[in-house]
Amino acid sequence: MADIFIENMMNRGEYFRFLRQMEKEDEEERRKNEFEYLQDESIKKQDDKLSVTNLDLVKDTLVSSKSHHTFDTYVSTSTSDRSSLHNVDDKVDLLPISKQKVLRYDSYLYHQRYSDDYKHCNCDYVDYPVGDNSNTKRLIVEQQRSLGKGGLIWDAGVVLADYMVMNEKEWKMTVSTDSKEEVNMTRMVELGAGTGLTGMAIAKAVDDTEVTITDLQELLPLMQRNVERNFDTSLVIENDDVSSNTDNDRGEAARDIPRCSSDKGTLELCSTDECVLYDVFDEDDIPSIKNNSSTSKIKASVLRWGVPDDYKDGPYDVIIGGDVVASLYDPRSLAKTIYDLCHDHSHVYLSLNRRLVEILLEFQDAMKDLFYVVDEIIEHGSRRRNTNVFILHAMGKR
């Protein structure tokens, strides 16, 4: 018995060393790509000077603001204004009072040069456009770097959001009555939601969907703040089971994943900062951004992989997840959790990054054991161009 225990511990140590080596190689590749970009003579380095932008907006905001704060100018780290997004710089605005950074993600989409999930990790907020140019809605997504990877926006989540919005006819639940197709409310759950960007984008852009974004207890406050920041209270389903989920029991699948720092929360913004954050002239204009104008609703909740007590709201019509196996120690537990959350006609969509190949293959094998259909979608059509990201689609419980 002792020999078996020692052998298991040695195998476990070897596995952890493998994960650390893969993470190190990931970081080295990222640095190499960044170095090659900086050496490209066709791209001239921009001046470090800060440029004044949206000054008229700030002046008008100050007039109507209930805040008594004063400041000289509202500055941006970009050298171009909002009307010139083709500049090679990202448009990162600095809130005038709190000095927090806001990335205007549409500017990044115009010039995206290389893939790096940590490129914008120092931005406190991301202003993310949802939908196409003819019907663009917006999400203001807070990031919390102190929460680790879960507190940041990842390429895979952006890719999945775009795909689900563009291809809603694939997964919307419908019923036929007298040869007429009618739409039912589709129930969707997002696993490992982190900031909640993917699920929130779907709830913003797609009608008749009830979206539940989930993660560990430590990510719940961030998800709830982002939901409140982007949706009218009438569209938010209250979570009545927060107290029963504690960070002491994170589930077997997350048992060995390092714990993140406690959520520090964002600084409370004055009305002037909020107007600049939402890019509006007056506080009274903010509710119009939160008002979804669709019939979808949203909820933030705790769901621990491998803990059946957390599955009580299932089964769901659609299960989604972005990069949920990036640092996973137990891929088969995730596959079983997905299976348990499905009914016979559920769809599963997972956007995955081709890193940690052995873990990814183990996860795909586990999914093939549990579902009749497991397909890779390579041409996802997302605005975020990342050739390493693909979408895994599964359906048909065995």
Secondary structure as GFF3:
##gff-version 3
##sequence-region A 1 398
A	DSSP	alpha_helix	2	38	.	.	.	ID=ss1
A	DSSP	beta_strand	51	52	.	.	.	ID=ss2
A	DSSP	alpha_helix	55	64	.	.	.	ID=ss3
A	DSSP	beta_strand	75	76	.	.	.	ID=ss4
A	DSSP	beta_strand	91	94	.	.	.	ID=ss5
A	DSSP	beta_strand	101	104	.	.	.	ID=ss6
A	DSSP	alpha_helix	105	111	.	.	.	ID=ss7
A	DSSP	beta_strand	125	130	.	.	.	ID=ss8
A	DSSP	three_ten_helix	133	135	.	.	.	ID=ss9
A	DSSP	beta_strand	137	142	.	.	.	ID=ss10
A	DSSP	three_ten_helix	145	151	.	.	.	ID=ss11
A	DSSP	alpha_helix	155	166	.	.	.	ID=ss12
A	DSSP	alpha_helix	168	171	.	.	.	ID=ss13
A	DSSP	beta_strand	174	177	.	.	.	ID=ss14
A	DSSP	beta_strand	180	183	.	.	.	ID=ss15
A	DSSP	beta_strand	186	191	.	.	.	ID=ss16
A	DSSP	alpha_helix	197	205	.	.	.	ID=ss17
A	DSSP	beta_strand	209	215	.	.	.	ID=ss18
A	DSSP	three_ten_helix	217	219	.	.	.	ID=ss19
A	DSSP	alpha_helix	220	230	.	.	.	ID=ss20
A	DSSP	three_ten_helix	233	235	.	.	.	ID=ss21
A	DSSP	three_ten_helix	252	254	.	.	.	ID=ss22
A	DSSP	alpha_helix	271	278	.	.	.	ID=ss23
A	DSSP	three_ten_helix	283	285	.	.	.	ID=ss24
A	DSSP	alpha_helix	286	290	.	.	.	ID=ss25
A	DSSP	beta_strand	297	302	.	.	.	ID=ss26
A	DSSP	three_ten_helix	308	311	.	.	.	ID=ss27
A	DSSP	beta_strand	316	322	.	.	.	ID=ss28
A	DSSP	alpha_helix	331	341	.	.	.	ID=ss29
A	DSSP	beta_strand	342	353	.	.	.	ID=ss30
A	DSSP	alpha_helix	357	370	.	.	.	ID=ss31
A	DSSP	beta_strand	371	377	.	.	.	ID=ss32
A	DSSP	beta_strand	389	397	.	.	.	ID=ss33
###
